Amino acid sequence: MTLRRTLLAALLAGAAFASPAQANFVVGMGDQDAAMFDDSHFQDLNIQRVRYLVPYDWFKNKGIDAEVSSFMHRAQADGAEVLVHFTARRGCYENGRYSKRKVCRAPSVRTYKKNFKRFRTEFPGTTTFGVWNEGNHVSQPVYNKPKLAAQYFLAARSACRTCTFVAADVLDSKNMESWLSKFDRYDKGKARIFGLHNYSDVNRNRSSGTKRLLRRVGGEIWLTETGGILKFLPQFPRSESRQAKRTKYMFSLANKYDSKRAGMRAKVTRLYNYQYTGSPKSARFDAGLVNPNGSTRKAYTAFKKAAASRKR
């Protein structure tokens, strides 16, 4: 065999055993149940980053306080990085309406900063935060207050200079650009990471909402909530096959925009699938990868296969 053929054979052999090329985005998981960490199927995914929603006044309710402590301490024991995303007080959004009760009003900037610092004191190892979950949706008290959301971001940033912040987190709805335009006026140009919930794109096999944000903002986009929906009545009847296909598409969509493309100002750098733990059949919404009894769904297999060659 000639030297040239020997070299060619060696290169081909090396290619045969090479691992698939990794995408430029990191894969994480969003869930509210600490039991997820003890699930053998979750452990098989080797997920090192999780997203967790925390009501901004979590400590005022003993039950919620216990839930938060349980999740955070279990995640810490697992060595997971938690993206803590602050959100509205529980029970304030019901039947499509946000309550006008005093306790449901958006907190002052002073209160928000005080609560943020309290969380940092209780869980000093946590350095990755979402300032406010899905700010442009009616389920949140900052729905009509993008200025206040920007002030929260600046307040949290001033309280932790070494933390990483998802400055603004939005749903890909019609008001996304107008909400962000108002946010931009008050964030003093400090926002570098933006969160997006692009369920519509993923589950309708399109990319329009994702591209709208990629064109609108500069820096990084974290898909803080995304995933294939098993059931969301009445639009999406229960279907494991459809959920699995949409889960596969979710990765393809993120992969397409994990580097800057012509006409885009940002790129996708993280993806948090929501959610891991499935809901009972009676639930209106369910995007879990596993059933309540722990058995896996088709989407779990699709997720595991697609995530295998991605950073986690």
C-alpha positions in Angstrom: 0.0 0.0 0.0 1.3 3.4 -0.9 1.9 6.1 1.7 -1.0 8.1 0.2 -3.4 5.2 0.5 -2.2 4.5 4.1 -2.9 8.1 5.1 -6.3 8.0 3.4 -7.3 4.8 5.2 -6.3 6.3 8.5 -8.4 9.4 7.9 -11.4 7.3 7.0 -11.0 5.1 10.0 -10.8 8.1 12.3 -13.9 9.6 10.7 -15.8 6.4 11.3 -15.3 6.7 15.0 -15.6 10.4 15.4 -18.5 11.8 17.5 -21.1 13.8 15.7 -20.4 17.5 15.4 -21.8 19.4 18.4 -24.2 22.3 18.0 -23.3 25.7 19.4 -26.2 25.8 21.8 -26.4 24.3 25.3 -29.4 22.0 26.2 -31.2 22.3 29.5 -34.5 21.2 31.1 -37.3 23.1 32.7 -39.4 21.6 35.4 -41.0 22.3 38.8 -40.7 18.9 40.4 -37.5 18.1 42.4 -38.3 14.4 42.0 -37.0 14.7 38.5 -33.4 14.5 39.7 -34.0 11.1 41.2 -35.6 9.7 38.0 -33.2 7.2 36.2 -34.5 8.4 32.8 -33.6 12.0 33.6 -30.2 10.9 34.9 -29.6 9.1 31.6 -29.9 12.5 29.8 -26.9 13.9 31.6 -28.6 17.3 31.8 -26.5 19.8 33.8 -28.6 22.9 33.5 -32.2 23.3 34.6 -34.7 26.1 34.7 -37.0 26.7 37.7 -39.8 29.3 38.2 -39.9 31.0 41.5 -42.7 33.4 42.6 -41.0 36.7 43.4 -42.4 36.6 47.0 -41.9 32.8 47.4 -41.0 33.1 51.1 -44.4 34.5 52.1 -46.0 31.1 51.7 -44.6 28.3 53.8 -45.7 25.6 51.3 -44.0 27.4 48.3 -41.0 28.3 50.4 -40.6 24.6 51.2 -40.9 23.7 47.5 -38.3 26.2 46.5 -35.9 25.0 49.2 -36.4 21.4 48.2 -35.8 22.0 44.5 -32.8 24.2 45.0 -31.1 22.0 47.5 -31.7 18.9 45.4 -30.3 20.6 42.3 -27.3 21.7 44.3 -26.7 18.1 45.4 -26.9 17.1 41.8 -24.4 19.7 40.8 -26.9 21.3 38.4 -26.8 25.0 37.4 -30.2 26.4 38.0 -31.6 29.2 35.9 -33.9 30.8 38.5 -36.7 32.7 36.8 -38.8 35.0 38.9 -42.5 35.1 38.1 -45.9 36.2 39.3 -47.4 35.3 42.6 -49.4 32.0 42.4 -53.1 32.3 42.0 -53.2 35.7 40.4 -53.9 34.4 36.9 -57.0 32.4 36.5 -59.3 31.7 33.6 -57.4 33.9 31.2 -57.4 37.0 33.5 -54.9 38.6 35.8 -56.3 39.6 39.2 -56.6 43.2 40.2 -56.1 42.3 43.9 -53.5 44.3 45.7 -51.3 41.3 46.4 -51.1 40.5 42.7 -49.7 43.9 41.7 -46.2 44.1 40.4 -43.7 44.8 43.2 -41.9 48.0 43.4 -38.3 48.1 42.2 -37.2 48.4 45.9 -39.2 45.3 46.8 -37.9 43.3 43.9 -34.3 44.1 44.6 -34.8 43.3 48.3 -36.4 39.9 47.4 -33.6 39.2 44.9 -31.0 39.8 47.5 -32.8 37.6 49.9 -32.8 34.7 47.4 -29.0 35.3 46.8 -28.5 35.1 50.6 -30.4 31.8 50.9 -28.8 30.3 47.8 -25.5 32.0 47.3 -24.3 29.4 44.8 -27.0 30.5 42.3 -25.7 33.0 39.8 -28.0 32.5 36.7 -31.3 34.4 36.8 -34.2 35.3 34.6 -35.4 38.7 35.7 -39.1 38.1 35.0 -40.8 35.2 33.3 -42.7 35.8 30.0 -43.1 39.6 30.6 -45.3 40.4 27.6 -48.0 37.9 28.5 -51.2 38.8 30.3 -50.5 36.2 33.0 -47.8 38.6 34.4 -48.1 41.9 36.2 -45.5 43.5 34.0 -47.6 42.8 30.9 -48.2 46.5 30.4 -45.1 47.6 32.3 -42.0 46.9 30.2 -40.3 49.9 31.9 -40.7 48.3 35.3 -39.3 45.0 33.9 -36.3 46.9 32.7 -35.9 48.6 36.1 -36.0 45.1 37.7 -33.2 44.0 35.5 -31.0 47.0 36.4 -31.7 46.6 40.1 -30.8 42.9 40.1 -27.7 43.6 38.0 -26.6 46.2 40.5 -27.1 43.7 43.3 -24.9 41.0 41.6 -22.3 42.1 39.2 -21.0 38.5 38.7 -24.4 37.0 37.9 -25.7 36.1 34.5 -29.2 37.5 33.6 -31.9 36.8 31.1 -32.8 40.5 30.9 -36.1 40.2 29.1 -38.1 37.1 28.6 -40.9 37.1 26.1 -43.5 35.0 24.3 -43.5 35.1 20.5 -46.9 36.8 20.4 -48.0 39.9 18.4 -46.9 42.4 21.1 -43.3 41.0 21.4 -41.6 43.8 19.4 -43.7 46.6 20.9 -43.1 45.4 24.4 -39.3 45.1 23.8 -39.2 48.6 22.2 -40.4 50.1 25.4 -38.1 47.8 27.5 -35.2 49.1 25.4 -35.8 52.7 26.4 -35.0 51.9 30.0 -32.5 49.1 30.1 -29.6 51.5 29.4 -28.3 49.2 26.7 -27.1 46.6 29.3 -29.3 43.7 28.1 -27.2 41.0 26.4 -29.4 37.9 26.9 -33.0 37.6 25.9 -35.4 34.7 26.7 -37.9 33.4 24.2 -40.9 31.0 24.5 -41.4 29.7 21.0 -44.0 27.0 21.5 -45.9 28.3 18.5 -43.0 27.9 16.1 -42.0 24.4 17.4 -45.5 23.0 17.4 -46.6 24.5 14.1 -43.4 23.5 12.4 -42.4 27.1 11.5 -39.8 29.6 12.4 -41.4 33.0 12.0 -41.6 34.0 15.7 -38.0 32.9 16.4 -36.7 34.9 13.5 -38.6 38.0 14.6 -36.7 38.0 17.9 -33.4 37.1 16.1 -33.8 40.2 13.9 -35.1 42.4 16.8 -32.4 42.0 19.5 -28.6 41.7 19.5 -26.6 39.3 21.6 -27.8 35.9 22.8 -31.2 34.3 22.8 -32.0 31.5 25.3 -35.1 29.4 24.4 -36.1 29.5 28.1 -39.3 27.6 27.4 -39.8 25.4 24.3 -40.8 21.9 23.6 -43.1 19.5 21.8 -46.7 19.6 23.2 -48.4 16.3 24.0 -51.7 18.0 24.6 -53.0 21.6 24.7 -56.8 21.7 24.3 -58.5 22.5 22.1 -55.7 23.3 19.6 -53.6 20.2 20.1 -55.3 16.9 20.9 -53.2 14.4 22.7 -50.6 12.7 20.4 -47.3 11.2 21.3 -46.3 10.9 17.7 -46.8 14.6 17.0 -45.0 15.5 20.2 -42.0 13.4 19.2 -41.8 15.0 15.7 -42.1 18.5 17.1 -39.4 17.7 19.7 -37.1 16.7 16.9 -38.0 19.9 15.0 -37.2 22.0 18.1 -33.6 20.9 17.9 -33.4 21.5 14.1 -34.7 25.0 14.6 -32.3 25.9 17.3 -29.4 24.3 15.3 -30.3 26.5 12.3 -29.9 29.7 14.3 -27.1 28.8 16.7 -24.8 31.1 14.8 -25.6 34.5 13.3 -27.2 34.4 9.9 -27.6 37.2 7.4 -30.2 39.7 8.6 -30.1 38.4 12.1 -28.6 40.3 15.1 -28.6 37.5 17.6 -28.1 33.8 17.8 -29.5 30.9 19.9 -27.1 29.8 22.6 -29.3 27.8 25.0 -32.4 25.6 24.9 -34.5 24.7 27.9 -37.1 22.0 27.1 -40.3 22.4 29.0 -41.1 20.1 30.6 -39.8 16.8 31.9 -42.6 15.6 34.2 -45.9 14.9 32.5 -49.3 15.8 33.8 -52.4 13.6 34.4 -54.6 12.9 31.4 -57.2 15.3 32.8 -54.8 18.3 32.4 -55.5 20.8 29.6 -51.7 21.3 29.0 -49.0 18.7 29.0 -45.6 18.8 27.4 -43.8 16.3 29.6 -41.2 13.8 28.3 -42.3 11.1 30.7 -45.7 10.1 32.1 -46.7 10.7 35.7 -45.8 7.1 36.5 -42.3 7.6 35.2 -42.6 5.7 32.0 -41.2 7.4 28.9 -43.0 8.9 26.0 -42.0 8.9 22.3 -40.8 12.5 22.8 -38.3 11.3 25.4 -36.6 9.0 22.9 -36.6 11.8 20.4 -35.1 14.3 22.9 -32.5 11.8 24.1 -31.3 11.1 20.6 -31.2 14.7 19.5 -29.5 15.9 22.7 -26.8 13.2 22.6 -24.5 15.3 20.3 -25.3 18.7 21.9 -23.6 20.5 24.7 -25.4 19.9 28.1 
